[in-house]
Amino acid sequence: MAVTINGTTRLMGVIGDPIAQARTPGAINPIFAAKGADIACVPLHVPSAELATVWAGLRAMPNLVGFGITLPHKQQALDLCDSLDPVAARVGAVNLVRREADGSLRGYQFDGAGFVRGLLTAGIAIEGRSCLIVGAGGAAVAIAFALAEAGASEIVVANRTRDKAEALVAKVNADLGREVARAGDPLPQAGQLVVNATSLGLKDSDPLPLDPALLHPGMTMAEVIAQPEVTALLRAAEARGVQVHSGLRMIEGQVGAIADHICELWG
């Protein structure tokens, strides 16, 4: 269904820096239209240094029902929200802000749930499987929690800054009350689900987050990057006979839940 814009249309933004890679607007606008919701989602390029200034402007727009948040704002946004959903508070990162009925801005987190939903929709096993996550930022934290709750047997976190990986591991183990995560190196093991949760891959000139020569059939190489849909790392993995999973599947896993959440108040 086509999206019709008029003077009564409510807006949803998606903020990030850069923002050209954002796939949420193209995925969620048809869902809004199918639901009969007079809402349109648009990308907003917000440099990190301007986040607080832009946030104040977004707050002042009564017809803005919320905004998605992508890199690098997911953690900085925590302090700008009026309140946090328990999942966002536990993960320590926000990827959706919704204007509540009282006008306040509340932070939510759908990264992990969307990632897991995308894997399961594609028929990729999680339960009982060892997982390697490369990166320790907001997306990595959300994905680690979600994979653990989906039944992963082990989660290894590898990050350039080891202390950050150790902090993520401690948080996951403490919050879940069991030792499921540990810090390690970006060295995939047989049969693992390997996740690139870094921003490396947005540009073809980026260095690879791990050595693709270490990837072998029986593993799954999954991305959080949705644009390009097939990153250099996924191309290298596929050339080695490894099952690949685009970050676009994570976006698809999120958008239905996010659209429902926005329309619950504003549809």
Buried (B, 14 or more C-beta within 10 A) or exposed (E): EEBEEEEEBBBBBBBBBBBEBBBBBEBBBBBBBEBEBBBBBEBBBBEEEEBEEBBEEBBEEEEBBBBBBBBBBBBBBBEBBBEBBEBBBBBBBBBBBBBEEEEEBBBBBBBBBBBBBBBBEBEBBBEEBBBBBBBBBBBBBBBBBBBBBBEBEBBBBBBEEBEBBBBBBEBBBEEBEEEBBBBBEBEBBEEBBBBBBBBBBBEEEBEBBBEBEEBBEEBBBBBBBBBBBBBBBBEBBBEBEBBBBBBBBBBBBBBBBBBEBBBEEBB
